[in-house]
Amino acid sequence: MIRRNRLFTLPVPLMMMLLFMVSCWRQPAVVDKTAAEILGDPACQAISFGGYRGITRDIQPTLPQLKEDMKILSAMGIKLLRTYNVHHAEAANLLEAIRQLKAEDPRFEMYVMLGAWIDCKNAFTDLPDRIRNVESDQNAVEMARAVELAQQYPEVVKIIAVGNEAMVHWAWDYYVEPAIILKWVNYLQELKKEGALPATLWVTSSDNFASWGGGGSEYHKEELNALIKAVDFLSVHTYPMHDTHYNPAFWVVPESQEHLSDMEKIDSAMYRALDYALSQVESVNAYMQSLGVEKPIHIGETGWATISEGNYGDGDSRATDEYKSAYYYKLVREWTNREGMTCFWFEAFDEQWKDAANPLGSENHFGLINLQGQAKYAIWDLVDQGVFNGLTRDGQPITKTFNGDREAMMQTVKAPPSEAEFPVAQP
């Protein structure tokens, strides 16, 4: 008698079940989280991202370059990115790059807070009819594209941020009143109610602490109050580095610390910088609570440049170098992780288009990795741990700045000025 293989005598439904179980075992399930699950989770570190390599945004990063960047950031433990606009191809290409990486490896995890740029009529011009309470016609186009991308890539786009520092009063080149931001936030919230956008998608605006009510009473308007009630969370910016020049009272070495060594002065100043950031976030929280509102607050931006020949360099506040940037990075990550806040560190990579006419301008040097593929001091430890092994950026392996010579790096570090050198009354 010929014995038949029992496998071939199994009922068809049981066969199908076994095949399904085997396929599931071989193929890990795709990880997909909501904004509510991502924000505030220390396991989902966040960062601001721009993939531009050139001196102009006319040179768009390619899909392979964006995938290369995503692998680097993923190796760093980053799982949430912040972008700024959708009117360039970069945003759509970034979402596609992430989708492709997820298809190649279901364990790959990366999400996006998609920025939609908002500005006033005739923004960035000297035209006399640049009006802060009349919006640009481009805003509607920008919002339509943001909605389209959120619908097309729901597994990637988890948050939409309406505007970037558009309501803070020093942004006169493109400033808009809170009512305009509120209009578009309400528009997105209505689309969620109608089912045109996922109900789990969160909506916010990303702006300076002052324009979230943490500044003077000139910001305390009914439209802002309504906006605070309309968003799902507040995305707050705080930049102690900029205020080392513009509001340096916290930064200069007080007379009581003149006896300290330069390194003690620096370390003390960095703790004062953290306290300064905390105070700005707390001022937003206090204003929000005065309205009887309880919403999560997350840090939409903070960062510390490593080079400046201007307001933050050796001839002025002496704030910029890799040591101070690394120190602030460490303090901020510890603070926000402890408090259950997400922090979009500004930023992932240096971008030279931001101040193309001034290569040593601070805006070009906020990245954790420079344009030569070198990790700055803040993440030298990740190079030592081998997390970048096998990864490249534009063909270059990720190495350390200063060739890893800490002593050479420290030669660039200077203590903050004293009160006598840098009077706090300076405009």
C-alpha positions in Angstrom: 0.0 0.0 0.0 1.3 3.4 -0.9 1.1 5.8 2.0 0.0 9.3 1.0 1.6 12.3 2.6 -0.9 13.5 5.2 -0.3 17.1 4.3 -2.2 16.6 1.0 -5.2 15.1 2.8 -5.8 18.2 5.0 -9.1 20.0 4.4 -8.6 23.1 2.3 -9.7 25.6 5.0 -7.1 24.2 7.4 -4.5 24.4 4.7 -5.2 28.0 4.0 -5.1 28.8 7.7 -1.6 27.2 8.0 -0.3 29.0 5.0 -1.6 32.3 6.4 0.1 31.6 9.7 3.4 30.9 8.0 3.2 34.0 5.9 2.5 36.1 9.0 5.4 34.5 10.8 7.8 35.3 7.9 6.5 38.9 7.3 6.4 41.2 10.4 3.3 43.3 10.7 3.6 46.9 9.6 3.9 49.2 12.5 1.3 52.1 12.4 0.6 54.5 15.3 -1.6 57.5 15.7 -0.5 61.0 16.7 -1.9 60.4 20.2 0.4 57.4 20.5 3.5 59.0 19.0 3.6 62.4 20.7 5.1 62.3 24.1 6.6 58.9 23.7 10.4 59.0 24.4 10.7 55.9 22.1 9.6 58.1 19.2 12.2 60.9 19.0 11.4 63.8 16.7 13.4 66.2 14.5 12.9 68.9 12.0 13.9 67.8 8.5 15.0 69.4 5.3 17.0 67.4 2.7 18.4 70.3 0.7 22.0 70.0 -0.1 22.5 73.0 -2.4 22.4 76.8 -2.0 18.9 77.0 -3.5 15.7 75.1 -3.0 15.5 74.9 -6.8 17.8 71.9 -6.4 15.4 69.4 -4.9 16.7 66.3 -3.1 16.2 63.1 -5.1 14.2 60.1 -3.9 17.4 58.1 -3.3 18.8 60.9 -1.3 15.7 61.2 0.8 15.7 57.4 1.5 19.4 57.7 2.4 18.5 60.4 4.9 15.6 58.4 6.4 17.9 55.4 7.0 20.4 57.7 8.9 17.7 59.3 11.0 16.1 55.9 11.7 19.4 54.6 12.9 19.5 57.6 15.4 16.2 56.6 16.9 14.2 59.3 15.1 10.6 58.2 14.2 8.8 61.6 13.7 9.8 64.3 11.2 8.6 67.8 10.9 8.4 69.5 7.4 7.5 73.1 6.6 5.7 73.4 3.3 4.2 71.4 0.5 4.7 73.7 -2.5 8.0 72.2 -3.3 8.4 68.6 -4.5 10.4 67.6 -1.4 7.4 67.0 0.9 5.7 64.6 -1.5 8.9 62.9 -2.4 9.7 62.4 1.3 6.4 60.7 1.9 7.0 58.4 -1.0 10.5 57.6 0.2 9.1 56.6 3.6 6.4 54.5 2.0 9.0 52.7 -0.1 11.2 52.0 2.9 8.2 50.6 4.8 7.4 48.4 1.8 11.0 47.2 1.8 11.0 46.5 5.6 7.7 46.5 7.5 9.7 47.2 10.7 10.8 50.6 9.4 8.9 53.2 11.3 8.8 56.9 10.4 6.0 59.4 10.6 5.5 63.1 9.6 4.1 66.3 10.9 3.4 67.9 7.6 3.8 71.6 7.5 1.5 73.8 5.4 3.1 77.3 4.8 0.8 80.2 5.5 1.6 83.9 4.9 0.0 87.3 4.1 -0.7 88.9 0.8 2.5 90.1 -0.9 4.6 88.4 1.7 8.4 88.9 1.4 8.0 92.0 -0.8 8.2 95.7 -0.2 4.8 96.3 -1.8 2.7 98.9 0.1 -0.3 96.6 0.2 1.4 93.8 2.2 -1.4 93.4 4.7 -1.1 91.2 7.8 -4.9 90.5 8.0 -5.3 89.7 4.3 -3.9 86.3 3.4 -2.0 85.2 0.3 -4.0 83.4 -2.4 -1.4 80.7 -2.3 -2.6 79.6 1.2 -5.6 77.9 -0.3 -3.4 76.0 -2.8 -1.0 75.0 0.0 -3.8 73.7 2.2 -5.4 71.7 -0.6 -2.1 70.1 -1.4 -1.5 69.3 2.3 -4.9 67.6 2.5 -4.2 65.7 -0.7 -1.0 64.3 0.7 -2.5 63.4 4.1 -5.2 61.5 2.2 -2.7 59.8 -0.1 -0.2 58.8 2.7 -2.3 58.2 5.9 0.2 55.7 7.2 2.9 58.4 7.2 1.2 61.8 7.8 -0.1 61.9 11.4 -0.2 65.6 12.0 -0.7 68.7 9.9 0.8 72.0 11.2 -0.8 75.1 9.8 1.8 77.8 9.4 5.3 78.2 10.8 6.1 81.2 13.0 3.4 83.1 11.1 1.8 84.8 14.1 4.9 86.1 15.9 5.2 89.8 15.6 8.8 89.9 14.4 7.9 87.8 11.3 6.8 91.0 9.5 7.8 89.7 6.1 4.9 87.2 6.1 3.0 87.7 9.4 -0.7 86.9 9.6 -3.2 87.5 12.3 -4.3 84.4 14.4 -7.7 84.6 12.7 -6.2 83.3 9.4 -4.5 80.4 11.1 -7.8 79.6 13.0 -9.7 79.6 9.7 -7.5 76.8 8.3 -7.3 74.8 11.5 -11.1 74.8 11.6 -11.2 73.8 8.0 -9.0 70.7 8.7 -11.0 69.8 11.8 -14.2 69.9 9.7 -12.7 67.6 7.2 -11.9 65.2 10.0 -15.6 65.3 11.2 -16.8 64.7 7.6 -14.4 61.7 7.2 -12.4 63.3 4.5 -9.3 63.1 6.8 -8.6 60.4 9.4 -10.2 61.2 12.8 -6.9 60.3 14.4 -5.0 63.0 12.4 -4.0 65.8 14.8 -4.0 69.5 13.8 -1.9 72.3 15.2 0.1 75.4 14.3 3.8 75.6 14.9 4.8 79.0 16.4 6.9 81.0 18.8 6.0 80.8 22.5 5.1 84.5 22.5 2.4 84.0 19.8 0.9 81.2 21.8 0.1 83.6 24.6 3.4 83.4 26.4 4.4 86.9 25.3 2.9 90.3 26.1 -0.8 91.2 26.2 -0.6 92.4 22.6 -0.8 88.7 21.7 -3.9 88.0 23.9 -6.7 88.1 21.3 -10.0 86.3 21.1 -8.9 84.7 17.9 -5.8 83.3 19.6 -8.0 82.0 22.4 -10.3 80.3 19.9 -7.2 78.8 18.1 -5.9 77.3 21.3 -9.3 75.6 21.8 -9.4 74.4 18.2 -6.0 72.7 17.9 -5.3 69.2 19.1 -2.1 70.3 20.8 0.2 73.4 20.9 3.5 73.2 19.0 5.7 75.8 20.7 9.0 77.2 19.6 11.7 78.3 22.1 15.2 79.5 21.1 17.5 80.6 24.0 20.3 80.7 21.5 18.8 83.6 19.6 18.2 85.5 22.8 21.8 85.2 23.8 22.0 88.3 21.6 18.5 89.8 21.6 17.7 89.3 25.3 21.0 88.3 27.0 20.2 88.8 30.6 20.1 85.0 31.2 23.2 84.4 29.2 26.0 86.8 30.4 28.2 85.6 33.2 26.9 87.3 36.4 29.4 89.1 38.6 29.0 86.4 41.3 30.4 83.8 38.8 33.4 85.7 37.5 35.7 83.6 39.7 34.7 80.4 37.9 36.8 78.7 35.2 35.7 79.1 31.6 34.2 75.6 31.5 32.3 76.2 34.7 31.0 79.5 33.2 29.9 77.7 30.1 28.2 74.8 31.8 26.4 77.2 34.2 25.2 79.2 31.2 23.8 76.2 29.4 21.7 75.3 32.5 20.4 78.9 32.5 19.6 78.5 28.8 17.5 75.4 29.7 15.7 77.3 32.5 15.0 80.1 30.0 13.4 77.6 27.6 11.4 76.1 30.5 10.1 79.5 31.5 8.9 80.2 28.0 7.0 77.0 27.7 5.5 77.5 31.2 4.3 80.9 30.2 2.4 79.3 27.4 0.9 76.7 29.7 -0.1 79.4 32.2 -1.9 81.4 29.5 -3.6 78.3 28.2 -4.8 77.4 31.7 -6.1 80.9 32.3 -8.5 80.1 29.5 -9.7 77.0 31.2 -8.1 74.8 28.5 -6.0 71.7 28.9 -4.1 70.6 25.8 -0.8 68.9 25.3 2.2 71.1 24.7 5.1 69.8 22.6 8.2 71.6 21.4 7.8 72.3 17.7 11.3 73.7 17.5 14.3 74.4 19.5 18.0 74.1 18.5 21.5 75.5 18.8 23.7 76.5 15.9 27.3 75.4 15.9 28.8 78.3 13.7 28.0 82.0 13.5 30.1 84.9 12.3 27.3 87.3 13.3 25.2 87.8 16.4 26.1 84.6 18.1 29.8 84.3 17.3 33.0 85.3 18.9 32.4 88.9 18.2 29.1 89.0 20.0 27.4 86.5 22.4 29.9 83.7 21.9 27.1 81.2 21.9 27.8 79.0 18.9 30.1 76.0 18.9 29.7 72.2 18.9 30.2 71.9 22.7 27.3 74.2 23.6 25.1 72.8 21.0 25.7 69.3 22.3 25.1 70.4 25.9 21.8 72.0 25.0 20.8 69.0 23.0 21.4 66.7 25.9 19.6 68.9 28.4 16.6 69.4 26.1 16.2 65.7 25.3 16.4 64.8 29.0 13.9 67.4 30.0 11.3 66.6 27.3 11.7 62.9 27.7 11.2 63.2 31.4 8.1 65.4 31.0 6.5 63.3 28.3 6.9 66.1 25.7 7.9 65.5 22.1 10.7 67.8 20.9 11.3 68.5 17.2 15.0 69.4 17.4 16.0 71.9 14.8 17.4 70.3 12.8 18.7 67.0 11.3 21.2 68.2 8.6 22.8 71.5 7.8 21.2 73.3 4.9 23.2 76.0 3.1 20.3 77.6 1.2 18.9 79.3 4.4 21.7 82.0 4.2 23.3 81.3 0.9 25.0 84.6 0.7 26.7 84.1 4.0 28.3 80.6 4.4 29.1 81.2 8.0 25.6 82.4 8.9 24.1 80.6 11.9 21.0 79.5 9.9 23.2 77.2 7.8 24.6 75.4 10.8 21.8 74.0 13.0 22.1 70.4 11.9 23.3 67.5 13.9 25.1 66.3 10.7 26.9 68.7 8.3 27.0 68.7 4.5 30.2 66.6 4.5 28.4 63.7 6.2 30.1 64.4 9.5 28.3 63.9 12.8 28.7 66.9 15.2 29.8 66.5 18.8 26.2 66.1 20.0 26.1 62.6 18.4 29.7 61.5 18.3 28.6 58.7 20.7 26.3 57.3 18.0 29.3 57.0 15.7 31.2 55.2 18.4 28.3 52.8 18.9 28.3 51.9 15.2 24.7 52.9 14.5 25.8 54.5 11.1 27.8 51.5 10.0 27.1 50.8 6.3 25.1 54.0 5.9 26.3 56.9 3.7 25.1 60.4 2.8 25.8 61.4 -0.8 28.4 58.6 -0.9 30.2 59.6 2.2 30.2 57.5 5.4 29.1 59.2 8.6 32.2 60.2 10.5 33.0 62.7 13.3 33.7 66.4 12.9 37.2 67.5 13.9 38.2 63.9 13.0 36.9 63.0 16.4 39.6 65.1 18.1 37.8 66.5 21.2 40.7 68.7 22.2 40.7 70.4 18.8 36.9 70.9 19.0 37.3 72.4 22.5 39.7 75.0 21.1 36.7 76.6 19.3 34.7 77.0 22.6 34.6 80.3 24.4 32.9 81.3 27.6 30.0 83.7 27.5 30.8 87.4 27.9 30.6 89.1 31.3 28.1 91.7 32.2 30.8 94.4 31.7 31.6 93.1 28.2 28.0 92.6 27.0 25.6 94.9 28.9 22.2 93.4 29.1 20.6 96.7 28.0 22.1 96.2 24.5 19.3 96.5 21.9 
